[in-house]
Amino acid sequence: MRLQNGAHYDEAAKTAFEEGRVGLATKLLDYEPRAGKQVPLLLDMKQDEVALVKAIESGDTDLGIYS
């Protein structure tokens, strides 16, 4: 999925986080289909538990180790 202007949700979430909008950033990441983009940003945002859940749900063992 992409936002209307063609940006990915992870990019919008990163901007929201940088502006101090952690809740909005987390919600935007729910729409990002690529766990590989979700998990690192969630970890940067100190959302470790959410990152772990996303990593496990993805089935990507590399993400599980990363988080």
C-alpha positions in Angstrom: 0.0 0.0 0.0 1.1 3.5 -0.6 -0.2 6.9 0.4 -1.8 9.0 -2.3 1.4 10.8 -3.1 3.3 7.6 -3.6 5.2 7.6 -0.3 5.3 4.4 1.7 3.7 4.2 5.1 7.0 3.7 6.8 8.3 7.0 5.5 5.2 8.8 6.8 5.6 7.0 10.1 9.2 8.1 10.4 8.2 11.7 9.8 5.5 11.5 12.4 7.9 10.0 14.9 10.5 12.8 14.1 7.7 15.3 14.9 7.0 13.7 18.2 3.8 11.9 17.1 4.7 8.4 18.3 1.0 7.3 18.4 0.4 8.4 14.8 3.7 6.8 13.7 2.7 3.5 15.3 -0.8 3.6 13.6 0.7 4.3 10.2 3.1 1.4 10.6 0.0 -0.9 10.9 -0.7 -0.1 7.3 2.9 -0.8 6.1 2.9 -4.4 4.6 6.7 -4.8 4.8 7.7 -6.1 8.3 11.3 -5.3 7.4 10.4 -1.6 7.3 8.1 -1.8 10.4 10.4 -3.5 12.9 13.5 -1.2 12.7 11.4 1.9 13.1 9.4 0.4 15.9 12.7 -0.4 17.7 13.9 3.2 17.1 10.6 4.4 18.6 11.3 2.2 21.7 8.2 0.1 20.8 10.1 -3.1 21.5 7.1 -5.3 22.3 5.2 -4.2 19.2 8.3 -4.8 17.1 8.7 -8.3 18.5 5.1 -9.1 17.7 5.5 -7.8 14.2 8.7 -9.7 13.7 7.1 -13.0 14.9 4.0 -12.5 12.8 6.1 -11.9 9.7 7.7 -15.3 10.0 11.0 -13.8 9.0 13.5 -15.3 11.5 16.1 -12.5 10.7 13.6 -9.9 12.1 13.0 -12.0 15.2 16.8 -12.0 15.9 16.9 -8.3 15.1 14.3 -7.4 17.7 
